[in-house]
Amino acid sequence: MIAPAPRPFPAAGTVRPRYAAPVESDYDAMAEFHEVHMPAAWDRLRDVTTETFGDIGADGLIVDIGAGSGLGSAMVADATDAEIMAIEPNATMRAMMVARLDNAGVLDRVTVLPQPVPAALDELPVPVDGVLAAHMLGHLTDAARTRLLDWIATSLAPQRSALLTVSADAPVDGHDPVVEERTVGRHVYRVTHHTPAPGRYEGVFEVIDRRQRVVRSLRDTTPWEAVTADDVRTALDRHAVRITEPQPGVARVTRLAPRSSTTAA
Ligand SMILES: C[S@@+](CC[C@H](N)C(=O)[O-])C[C@H]1O[C@@H](n2cnc3c(N)ncnc32)[C@H](O)[C@@H]1O
């Protein structure tokens, strides 16, 4: 028997990525802070995530859009037996996601896609049984968000749902900053979220030592549009969906079952 010739390893520069991720993002720098502060937000989403997706079995598919470090995908994997497709354009966040899902023992049922929305939507099989878009709608341009919401309304299987985190209120200029702190060893990681104007976000991430000295500091001004549940309703008003707010800051979009057509005798 003739052994197959070994495949030559492509020379550097000959393998071109299928997609150059055109995402401008500070997530490389923010990844560490994201990891420190985001689990608290996900604790508040655990019940609604389980309630929305918990009955989806191993033959179901759930898409996590802007999956970040995989906190949502890990929660979905824990709550269901479903297959998951996780879209995340930032390489640092993807690395954290893969590590988290591997530690959770669920990597074999998660496919990771590096394209951003809207390009990523063309890669997905339809229909899907669930969609998660958490803490990410505000990053999208109006056109990309419209495309995503249309895709959700037309790609969900009937009576299946998407869970979207939204701004609890209409945007308020210059509202009081929101501060979160978490202890990491001898340091406190503090983030101060501020919305100086609609469509503008400023986050100041600081690491503070025991003498109250700021040992590291990072300012994030990634564009962020406050999207409310009413904005989602307006965007989807032509679609056969029901939109509810199971808790403040969460919109659930459920595709309605098609009307049964009755044939006249
Ligand atoms: C605040 S993080 C939230 C991550 C995760 N959903 C969570 O709740 O933990 C926002 C994520 O959206 C991703 N993102 C930004 N623009 C995107 C786009 N056009 N398509 C898909 N993801 C995007 C970022 O790379 C980042 O990981």
The ligand as a Tripos MOL2 file, in Angstrom:
@<TRIPOS>MOLECULE
LIG
   27    29     1     0     0
SMALL
NO_CHARGES

@<TRIPOS>ATOM
      1 C1        -19.6300   43.9590   25.7580 C.3       1 LIG1
      2 S1        -19.0810   42.6000   24.8350 S.3       1 LIG1
      3 C2        -20.3460   41.4160   25.2540 C.3       1 LIG1
      4 C3        -19.8900   40.0030   25.0700 C.3       1 LIG1
      5 C4        -20.9230   38.9470   25.4560 C.3       1 LIG1
      6 N1        -22.0830   38.9840   24.6080 N.3       1 LIG1
      7 C5        -21.3190   39.1080   26.8840 C.2       1 LIG1
      8 O1        -22.4470   39.5630   27.1430 O.co2     1 LIG1
      9 O2        -20.5190   38.7610   27.7670 O.co2     1 LIG1
     10 C6        -19.4980   43.0240   23.1640 C.3       1 LIG1
     11 C7        -18.9390   42.0560   22.1290 C.3       1 LIG1
     12 O3        -19.4950   42.3550   20.8540 O.3       1 LIG1
     13 C8        -18.5050   42.1130   19.8820 C.3       1 LIG1
     14 N2        -18.8400   42.8440   18.6350 N.ar      1 LIG1
     15 C9        -18.6220   44.1390   18.3360 C.ar      1 LIG1
     16 N3        -19.0340   44.4100   17.0810 N.ar      1 LIG1
     17 C10       -19.5400   43.2510   16.5780 C.ar      1 LIG1
     18 C11       -20.1190   42.8790   15.3420 C.ar      1 LIG1
     19 N4        -20.2830   43.7350   14.3310 N.pl3     1 LIG1
     20 N5        -20.5120   41.5950   15.1730 N.ar      1 LIG1
     21 C12       -20.3720   40.6940   16.1780 C.ar      1 LIG1
     22 N6        -19.8290   40.9940   17.3810 N.ar      1 LIG1
     23 C13       -19.4230   42.2610   17.5780 C.ar      1 LIG1
     24 C14       -17.2330   42.6090   20.5300 C.3       1 LIG1
     25 O4        -16.0770   42.0920   19.8950 O.3       1 LIG1
     26 C15       -17.4170   42.1420   21.9740 C.3       1 LIG1
     27 O5        -16.8500   40.8930   22.2120 O.3       1 LIG1
@<TRIPOS>BOND
     1     1     2 1
     2     2     3 1
     3     2    10 1
     4     3     4 1
     5     4     5 1
     6     5     6 1
     7     5     7 1
     8     7     8 2
     9     7     9 1
    10    10    11 1
    11    11    12 1
    12    11    26 1
    13    12    13 1
    14    13    14 1
    15    13    24 1
    16    14    15 ar
    17    14    23 ar
    18    15    16 ar
    19    16    17 ar
    20    17    18 ar
    21    17    23 ar
    22    18    19 1
    23    18    20 ar
    24    20    21 ar
    25    21    22 ar
    26    22    23 ar
    27    24    25 1
    28    24    26 1
    29    26    27 1
@<TRIPOS>SUBSTRUCTURE
     1 LIG1         1 GROUP 0 **** ****
